[in-house]
Amino acid sequence: MRNLAIALILILTGCNKSPKKDFDLTFFKWSLNESYYLRFNSSDTLYCVDAYGVKEETSFTILNKDQKEKIQNILDTITFPKNETFENNSLDDGTTYAFMLKDKKQSKRLKIHGNTGPKQFWYIGEALEKIKLNLQFAKINKKIDLREINKMVLMEVSPTFVVDTLK
């Protein structure tokens, strides 16, 4: 009987805990003043790739438990819309945010610019900016693969594109 009670307690406590999700979040911010990527996964490491200058610089920080939980809470509340892009068609030098969330099953994406798109994602972008501002990053010599998110945020140049120069 005692073994049955112990087994029941273990089963019930095991059911209350949801399994940790393995995920990979890449966040991109572009404005006239800055351009960077944040890469966060299931570990406690947050990578930052500063893409504002000519050369991309990568740095990292180790998140404490509260910081990691704050980001996890953000990820737990995200509901991606069906449309992947919301842009203001007028010429606008406003802020652009892009999000790519990948797990074992799927990849979800969203790019918003010029105060268009779901307000929830504008709030999430601002929250991630605040988290970044409150952390100390150390530069590292590591290349972060950003090809997938860059397909969404960078404009492709046609191979036939020619710059017309004055002679």
C-alpha positions in Angstrom: 0.0 0.0 0.0 2.9 2.3 0.9 4.5 1.7 -2.5 1.2 2.5 -4.2 0.9 5.8 -2.4 4.5 6.8 -3.3 3.8 5.9 -7.0 0.6 7.9 -7.0 2.3 11.0 -5.5 5.1 10.7 -8.1 2.7 10.4 -10.9 0.6 13.4 -9.7 3.6 15.6 -9.2 4.9 14.6 -12.6 1.7 15.5 -14.3 1.7 19.0 -12.8 5.0 20.0 -14.4 4.8 20.7 -18.1 7.8 19.4 -20.0 10.4 22.0 -21.0 9.9 23.1 -24.5 12.9 23.2 -26.8 12.7 26.3 -28.9 14.8 28.9 -30.7 13.8 32.5 -30.8 15.5 35.0 -33.1 14.5 38.6 -32.7 15.6 41.4 -35.1 15.3 45.1 -34.6 16.1 47.7 -37.2 15.9 51.5 -36.8 17.9 54.5 -38.0 20.0 54.3 -34.8 20.6 50.5 -34.4 20.3 47.1 -36.0 20.7 43.9 -34.0 19.6 40.3 -33.6 18.9 38.5 -30.3 19.1 34.7 -30.3 17.6 32.9 -27.3 17.1 29.2 -27.0 16.2 26.8 -24.2 19.5 27.3 -22.4 20.4 30.3 -20.3 22.6 32.0 -23.0 21.4 35.1 -24.9 23.4 36.0 -28.0 23.4 39.5 -29.5 24.6 40.2 -33.1 25.1 43.9 -33.6 24.5 44.4 -37.4 24.5 48.2 -37.4 28.1 48.7 -38.6 30.0 47.4 -41.5 31.0 44.3 -39.6 28.7 42.1 -37.5 29.8 41.7 -33.9 28.6 38.9 -31.8 28.4 38.9 -28.0 26.6 36.9 -25.3 25.4 37.0 -21.8 24.2 34.4 -19.3 20.7 35.0 -18.1 19.8 34.6 -14.5 16.7 32.6 -13.5 14.4 35.7 -13.5 15.5 37.0 -16.8 15.1 33.5 -18.4 11.6 33.2 -16.9 10.6 36.6 -18.2 11.6 35.6 -21.8 9.9 32.2 -21.3 6.7 33.9 -20.2 6.8 36.1 -23.2 7.2 33.1 -25.5 4.4 31.2 -23.7 2.0 34.1 -24.6 2.9 34.5 -28.2 0.2 33.7 -30.8 1.5 34.3 -34.3 -1.0 35.6 -36.9 -1.5 33.9 -40.2 0.1 36.8 -42.1 3.9 36.8 -41.8 4.4 40.5 -42.8 2.8 43.7 -41.8 4.4 46.8 -43.4 3.5 50.4 -43.9 3.6 50.9 -47.7 4.5 54.5 -47.4 8.2 55.5 -47.2 8.8 55.2 -43.4 12.0 55.2 -41.5 10.3 53.8 -38.4 11.2 50.7 -36.4 11.1 47.2 -37.8 10.8 44.1 -35.6 11.0 40.5 -36.8 10.5 37.3 -34.9 11.2 33.8 -35.7 10.2 31.1 -33.3 11.3 27.5 -34.0 10.6 24.3 -32.2 10.9 20.7 -33.1 7.6 20.7 -35.1 7.5 24.1 -36.9 8.8 27.5 -37.5 6.7 30.7 -37.0 7.6 34.1 -38.4 6.5 37.7 -38.2 7.8 41.0 -39.5 6.2 44.2 -38.5 7.1 47.8 -39.5 5.7 51.3 -39.2 3.3 50.6 -36.3 1.4 48.0 -38.3 0.6 44.4 -37.3 -0.5 42.9 -33.9 0.1 45.2 -31.0 1.1 42.2 -28.8 4.3 41.9 -30.9 5.1 45.6 -30.6 4.9 45.1 -26.8 7.1 42.0 -27.0 9.7 43.8 -29.1 9.8 46.6 -26.5 10.1 44.1 -23.7 13.0 42.4 -25.4 14.7 45.7 -26.0 14.5 46.5 -22.3 15.9 43.1 -21.4 18.8 43.7 -23.8 19.5 47.2 -22.4 19.7 45.9 -18.8 22.3 43.2 -19.6 26.1 43.2 -19.9 27.3 41.4 -23.0 30.8 40.0 -23.7 32.1 39.9 -27.2 32.9 36.5 -28.7 34.3 35.2 -31.9 31.3 33.1 -32.9 29.2 33.2 -36.1 25.5 32.9 -35.5 23.5 31.6 -38.5 21.0 34.2 -39.4 20.2 33.1 -43.0 16.7 32.1 -42.3 15.6 35.3 -40.6 17.5 37.4 -43.1 15.4 35.9 -45.9 12.5 37.8 -44.2 14.2 41.0 -43.2 16.7 41.8 -45.9 15.7 42.9 -49.3 17.2 40.7 -52.0 19.1 42.4 -54.8 18.4 41.2 -58.3 21.4 39.7 -60.1 20.7 42.1 -62.9 20.7 45.2 -60.7 23.1 47.8 -61.9 24.1 51.1 -60.2 23.9 53.9 -62.6 26.9 56.1 -62.1 27.5 59.6 -63.5 30.5 59.9 -65.6 
